[in-house]
């Protein structure tokens, strides 16, 4: 089983999760900054989650039940989530498209690698112009872009889910 791939409309929104970067020095760093939009080696697009299939709360829970490459659960409390209109990405000439690319890892999914029907990608090649435009959107539209969420409201649920996964899901 997998999830069907759908067309994402211009009226949709996608969420991008980021973590603050460490900085040496005393000057405050812009957040998110250009490096949050840089594709890493081997990536074909910027990973985002489509709002059709995920809420902000579910986004944080998904982060919390995902394991890092070192095998530890990610600390959802250090992440920040920003909401972007798909039309913004499609209005930037250097961006090819926003595509739905759901992730299905099995049923049950392996521990630390949850299925994600909302997973999507913004397709582009690294370019500073793209990074600057996406950062500028967050600066100019901060009230609309930043997803303010009370993480304490899900901490008990996250603990229960991790315990369940540790006891019932394969590695």
N, C-alpha and C positions, 0 to 999 in steps of 0.2 A: 504494500500500500504506500502511496505517497499523496501529496497534495496537488490538486490541479494548479497549473500556472495560469494566472489571470492578467488582464491588461489593467494597469493602474491609471486611473483618470487624473487629469490635471487638477480636479477639485479635491483630490485626496491629500493627506498629510503623511509624512514619515517621521519617525523618531530616530535620532542619532544619539547614542550614549558615548560619553567621553569621561576621561579622568583627568584631573589637574596634573600637569607636568611639574616635576621638581625643577627648581630654578636656583642657581647660585646668584648671589647679589641681593640687593635690597629693593630694586625696582619691581613693582607689582607687574605680573605678566597678564596680558589680555587672555580672557577665557570665554569661549574656546579660542585657541589661536590657530594659526595656519597649519601647524603640524597635525592637528586633529583631523585634517581632511586629506592628508597625504596617504596615498596607497602604499602598502608595504609590498615587499618583493613577493611576487606570485599572486597578488590580488588583482582581479579583473574589474572590481568596482568597490565603491564605498558601501560598507555594510550598514543597512538601516532596517527599521521595522515599520511595516505598513499599518496605519491606524485602523484599517478595516478589520484586522484580526488581533489587535493587541491594544490594551489600555496602558496608561502610564504605570499604574500599579503592577500589572502583569509584566511589564517591561522590567521593572526592578526585581520582581520575583524570578523572572527568566535569568537575569544576571546572577542572582544569588544561588541558583541551582546549577550553574555552569562551572565547570572546573577549568583551571588554568593548565597550561602545558606542563606545569610542575605537579599537577594532581591535586591542587587545593581548590576549594570552592572560592569563587570570586567574592570580594567584599563589596556588596551592593551599595554600602553606605558611602563609598568614595566616588561613586559615579554621579554624573550630572546628565540629564537628558534634555535635548533640545528638539523642538518640533518645527519641521520645515514643510512649506507647501510644495507639492510636487511641481506645480507650475513655476516656482522659482528655479528649480534645477533645470527644467526644460527651457527656461528663458535665457540660460547661459550658453552661448554659442559653442563653447568647447566641451560641453557635456552632451554625450550621445543620447542617453535616455535613462529612465528609471524603470527597472524591470523587477517583476515579482520572481523571486528565486527561493521558494520555501525549502526548509531543511527537514528531512525525515530520516531519522537514524535507526528506526525500528520500533517495534511494539512488543515489549516495553523498550523504551530508549535506554541506551547505556547510561549508567550513573555519571552525571557531570556533563552529559552531552544531550540536552533536551531537544525534542522536536520543536520546530518553530515555523508555523504556517505563515507568520507575518514577514519572515525574512525577505528582504529585497536588496537590490544593489543599484547605486547610482554609477553609471558607466562613464568613465573618462580616463584619460591619461594624466598623470601628475602635471599640474601647471599652476604656478603661483597666482595667476589671474583668477583661477577658480577658487583657490584657498582664500584669497583676499575678499572675493565677493561673498563667500559663505560666512566668513568672519564678520564682515560688514553687516550682513543681514541680522546676525545675532546682536550686534551692537545697537543697530537702529531699531530693531523690533524686539528688544529684550523681553518686554512684557508678554508678547505673543509667543516668542520662541522658547524661553526658558520654562521648563516644566517643574514648577515648585510642588513638592510632594512631601508629606510627612512620613518619613521612613519608619518611624516608631510604630505606625499603624499596621505595618506588615511583619515586624520582627518576630512575633510569635508564630505566625503562619510560615515564615521562612524556616524557623527552627524545626517546626513539625515536619515540613516537607523534606528537609535535609535528613532528619532522623528516619523518615519513611524510606527515602532513597537509599540511605546507607544500609538499611535492613532488608530491603526488598528488590533492589535493582542490581543487575550484573555490572561488573566493571567495564 
